[in-house]
Amino acid sequence: MDSSGKERWRIEGYLPKNEFRAQLELGLARISFMGKQWADAEQRYAQVIERYPETAAAPEAVYWNGISQYKRTNDHTVLGGVAEELGAKYPESVWAQKAIVWAH
């Protein structure tokens, strides 16, 4: 929940501790994103990518990190890099599929 008590992220069921921690950190990034704190969101998503690259949360963090960077800079060219990174590192993820529209 964010500081106003609004739910911003939900985790259902059991996850191993590394996956659980990555999901918790995605939730913190989502709070920043929804608060339009683009730089903070970008930093938090980057931390998920760095700390938990082998988790299911990592490709989602790559996607939202790119969106955060785009929102912060208004530079749409960053989105092509997001599609490339997801295609290279996480080609089977749904996040790579979502980003395909940005591929060059």
Secondary structure by P-SEA (a helix, b strand, c coil): ccccccccccccccccaaaaaaaaaaaaaaaaaaacaaaaaaaaaaaaaaacccccaaaaaaaaaaaaaaaacccaaaaaaaaaaaaacccccaaaaaaccccc
